[in-house]
Amino acid sequence: MITIPGFVVEFFSQFGNFAFVVFDNIKWLLLLAFLIPLTRSTLLYWRQQIFQAKLKFVTLEIRMPREILKSPRGMDQVFKALSQLRNTPGNPQEKYLDGEVTVPITFEIVSFGGETHFYARVWEKMQGLVEAAFVAYYPDIEFVEVPDFAEQFPRNFSDAEGAGLDVYGGELQLAREPAYPIKTYIDFETPEESQQFDPMSNLLEFMGKLKPGQIFALQFIVQAKDPVWGEEWESLLNELRKTKFSEPTSAAAFAAMEMRSPGQTDVLKAIEQNISKPAFDTFIRFIYMSPKELYFYPFAIWGVMNSFNQYAASNLNSFKPNRNTLTKIKIWQFPHILIASRMRLRKSRLISDFRNRETQPETFMGRLLTSHVLNWNFHSKPITLNSEALATLFHPPTWPVITAPHLDRVASRKGGPSAGMEIFGDESEIADFQ
């Protein structure tokens, strides 16, 4: 039997008493240190909700002309222009009292039974600026203010069931860090007109296969990032720029030095180009609704992934489903119980998020307060895509695609009056005409 010396027992006894006295005196400080961040998080979420509730949005249908000869390069310039519309809180009052957040712009491609439409949902104060950004590069496009089509969607999954519908959907995410780019329209360009390929053609063909009563919608919610967003990836660039040897001191050392391969050089160049362009926090969300007798959820996920897999580059980046947001749950997914209830909650959240164009709450308490015990709101996450990548995913389809019969188009091309055309009448008549 081991005997513990008395001085050791006395030491720990005194230390325990001292620790208890210290804790007793600072327990309120510890409680404050715990409560202050939670209170700040809750108040910030509350103020941001008030700010967002005051925003008024308009839904614009983007009517495509019969022929677009421009490549997605024009849309790249449009997104660059839209990045300049970024609003952000500039001081503590705007952040904590006004609750200002960056106002998103939502772009949507929707197929109603095989007939495809393009939409933009914008803050009404930005409407003219957004339209001007488009028309500057696509002068034949028309914007028509229409009622929000999502208002016709069920409010939750119970309403969908009552209407005889089933629902499937979720969000997409990047497979690697956003510094690594996806394949973009530049990789699909070719000088041969007969070999021109619009990467959007796969998506539109898939959406054109829907049957009457079915709906498929793809949603891009974009919020412009800080122009210097690429600085956070400087450490990655510095790591990729390194070689395994320091500067050679002789010709023999230089010959022995392991040089960067052509593939590694291409990756480094691609990352540098990627982070040099303006970027957006982006939510890519899709929803598929169908009468139960026609419902086949693999049709949706196969169609989505077939459309997005073409942007994958094995040494760079690619898209994958965000498994924790998909409305189909497998038994092996944690917590392995109440599968039917969890799926119903995910479907209801998907419908609500799509209808309201929800972005993830910025604060921890915001996510917690919008959670359910069986459906935590911590899984939806934005991905970072630059203007070039977004232009690849969403742009006015080029002429080989736009001639497809399932795409709604402008019947005729717009034209202005002839130069020097005479106008008769006085100023009052001109005003009445306008």
DABEL-V974361 format. One record per residue. N is the residue number from 1. PHI is phi in whole degrees, 0 to 359 (999 if undefined). PSI is psi in whole degrees, -180 to 180 (999 if undefined). Layout:
N&PHI&PSI / N&PHI&PSI
//
This chain:
1&999&132 / 2&271&130 / 3&259&124 / 4&274&126 / 5&304&148 / 6&296&-35 / 7&292&-29 / 8&291&-45 / 9&300&-42 / 10&295&-39 / 11&298&-50 / 12&292&-32 / 13&295&-46 / 14&293&-38 / 15&295&-41 / 16&297&-41 / 17&296&-41 / 18&296&-44 / 19&298&-41 / 20&297&-43 / 21&296&-42 / 22&297&-46 / 23&297&-41 / 24&298&-31 / 25&275&-26 / 26&249&8 / 27&298&-34 / 28&290&-34 / 29&294&-40 / 30&295&-39 / 31&295&-41 / 32&295&-41 / 33&298&-27 / 34&275&-40 / 35&280&-34 / 36&300&-48 / 37&298&-38 / 38&293&-40 / 39&295&-44 / 40&299&-43 / 41&296&-42 / 42&293&-46 / 43&296&-40 / 44&295&-42 / 45&298&-43 / 46&299&-47 / 47&294&-37 / 48&293&-36 / 49&296&-40 / 50&295&-43 / 51&299&-46 / 52&291&-32 / 53&293&-25 / 54&277&-14 / 55&287&138 / 56&247&125 / 57&250&154 / 58&237&146 / 59&256&124 / 60&245&127 / 61&274&132 / 62&265&107 / 63&271&120 / 64&274&142 / 65&288&170 / 66&291&-23 / 67&215&124 / 68&237&117 / 69&266&-14 / 70&283&144 / 71&281&175 / 72&298&-3 / 73&302&-35 / 74&297&-40 / 75&291&-31 / 76&302&-43 / 77&292&-34 / 78&297&-46 / 79&293&-33 / 80&297&-40 / 81&294&-40 / 82&293&-29 / 83&295&-23 / 84&281&-9 / 85&272&8 / 86&297&127 / 87&254&148 / 88&205&146 / 89&298&130 / 90&260&-9 / 91&205&170 / 92&302&-34 / 93&296&-46 / 94&295&-32 / 95&279&-51 / 96&265&-29 / 97&265&-47 / 98&280&-25 / 99&69&27 / 100&295&136 / 101&230&162 / 102&294&122 / 103&284&126 / 104&278&159 / 105&243&134 / 106&247&128 / 107&247&135 / 108&223&143 / 109&240&121 / 110&231&134 / 111&246&120 / 112&257&98 / 113&61&29 / 114&104&-12 / 115&264&120 / 116&260&138 / 117&229&151 / 118&248&137 / 119&226&156 / 120&226&131 / 121&247&116 / 122&229&155 / 123&298&131 / 124&302&-29 / 125&287&-16 / 126&260&-5 / 127&306&-51 / 128&298&-37 / 129&290&-39 / 130&293&-45 / 131&298&-41 / 132&296&-38 / 133&298&-39 / 134&289&-51 / 135&295&-27 / 136&300&-31 / 137&248&-21 / 138&230&77 / 139&295&-18 / 140&269&-3 / 141&286&144 / 142&242&140 / 143&251&129 / 144&234&122 / 145&288&126 / 146&228&161 / 147&298&150 / 148&293&115 / 149&298&-30 / 150&292&-19 / 151&295&-19 / 152&277&-11 / 153&289&154 / 154&301&153 / 155&281&-25 / 156&203&-179 / 157&289&-28 / 158&297&-42 / 159&295&-38 / 160&297&-44 / 161&298&-41 / 162&299&-29 / 163&270&6 / 164&77&25 / 165&249&153 / 166&240&158 / 167&228&142 / 168&216&150 / 169&167&-170 / 170&164&-158 / 171&233&161 / 172&250&154 / 173&220&169 / 174&274&148 / 175&283&-25 / 176&228&-176 / 177&301&147 / 178&294&-11 / 179&295&-29 / 180&279&122 / 181&277&163 / 182&270&173 / 183&290&137 / 184&240&-178 / 185&304&-27 / 186&298&-35 / 187&288&-16 / 188&260&-6 / 189&284&147 / 190&212&145 / 191&290&-19 / 192&278&118 / 193&298&-36 / 194&291&-17 / 195&253&11 / 196&297&137 / 197&222&127 / 198&263&118 / 199&299&-17 / 200&283&-11 / 201&298&-38 / 202&300&-45 / 203&296&-46 / 204&292&-34 / 205&294&-42 / 206&298&-45 / 207&292&-26 / 208&286&-10 / 209&270&-2 / 210&295&150 / 211&262&160 / 212&307&134 / 213&97&-17 / 214&266&149 / 215&226&134 / 216&229&132 / 217&225&136 / 218&243&130 / 219&236&130 / 220&242&109 / 221&259&117 / 222&241&137 / 223&231&120 / 224&300&136 / 225&269&170 / 226&302&137 / 227&303&-25 / 228&261&33 / 229&299&-27 / 230&290&-15 / 231&297&-29 / 232&291&-12 / 233&253&13 / 234&297&-36 / 235&296&-37 / 236&294&-43 / 237&298&-43 / 238&297&-36 / 239&292&-40 / 240&288&-26 / 241&284&-17 / 242&287&151 / 243&247&170 / 244&284&-11 / 245&236&151 / 246&285&-177 / 247&301&132 / 248&291&147 / 249&256&-4 / 250&207&168 / 251&296&-36 / 252&294&-42 / 253&295&-38 / 254&296&-40 / 255&292&-31 / 256&276&-15 / 257&294&136 / 258&282&113 / 259&274&160 / 260&289&135 / 261&286&163 / 262&302&-37 / 263&295&-42 / 264&295&-37 / 265&295&-40 / 266&296&-40 / 267&297&-46 / 268&299&-44 / 269&296&-41 / 270&296&-40 / 271&292&-42 / 272&299&-42 / 273&291&-37 / 274&297&-49 / 275&279&-3 / 276&275&-11 / 277&259&155 / 278&299&146 / 279&228&167 / 280&225&141 / 281&288&125 / 282&231&131 / 283&255&123 / 284&252&111 / 285&233&139 / 286&229&151 / 287&219&140 / 288&232&120 / 289&238&136 / 290&209&147 / 291&305&144 / 292&301&-32 / 293&289&-19 / 294&253&-6 / 295&294&129 / 296&209&93 / 297&297&-31 / 298&301&-28 / 299&304&-41 / 300&289&-50 / 301&289&-34 / 302&294&-43 / 303&296&-42 / 304&295&-51 / 305&289&-32 / 306&295&-36 / 307&287&-35 / 308&267&-19 / 309&293&-22 / 310&292&-15 / 311&268&5 / 312&278&140 / 313&230&122 / 314&301&-32 / 315&265&1 / 316&237&-101 / 317&218&170 / 318&199&173 / 319&258&151 / 320&212&156 / 321&292&144 / 322&278&97 / 323&302&-31 / 324&282&-5 / 325&250&-12 / 326&294&145 / 327&274&-1 / 328&257&122 / 329&244&136 / 330&261&156 / 331&297&-27 / 332&278&-2 / 333&275&131 / 334&303&139 / 335&266&17 / 336&70&8 / 337&229&165 / 338&50&48 / 339&300&-48 / 340&297&-43 / 341&295&-41 / 342&293&-38 / 343&294&-40 / 344&298&-42 / 345&294&-40 / 346&295&-40 / 347&294&-40 / 348&295&-42 / 349&294&-41 / 350&300&-47 / 351&299&-46 / 352&297&-45 / 353&297&-39 / 354&291&-46 / 355&300&-42 / 356&266&1 / 357&51&52 / 358&286&139 / 359&253&162 / 360&294&132 / 361&306&141 / 362&290&-32 / 363&258&160 / 364&298&-46 / 365&293&-31 / 366&298&-43 / 367&292&-40 / 368&293&-44 / 369&291&-21 / 370&259&17 / 371&261&162 / 372&239&152 / 373&301&-25 / 374&254&4 / 375&206&84 / 376&285&140 / 377&265&55 / 378&240&3 / 379&263&-28 / 380&288&122 / 381&223&139 / 382&285&152 / 383&248&156 / 384&260&121 / 385&231&137 / 386&275&178 / 387&299&-35 / 388&293&-43 / 389&293&-44 / 390&295&-38 / 391&297&-30 / 392&290&-40 / 393&279&-33 / 394&224&113 / 395&200&159 / 396&300&123 / 397&300&141 / 398&282&173 / 399&303&-34 / 400&294&-23 / 401&265&-40 / 402&290&-14 / 403&281&-5 / 404&297&142 / 405&290&-18 / 406&272&4 / 407&255&124 / 408&290&133 / 409&226&162 / 410&287&134 / 411&291&-33 / 412&217&162 / 413&276&141 / 414&285&149 / 415&210&146 / 416&268&174 / 417&292&157 / 418&296&147 / 419&296&135 / 420&79&11 / 421&295&133 / 422&285&140 / 423&239&125 / 424&253&143 / 425&126&162 / 426&271&-178 / 427&298&-39 / 428&296&-39 / 429&292&-36 / 430&296&-42 / 431&297&-41 / 432&296&-39 / 433&296&-41 / 434&293&999
//
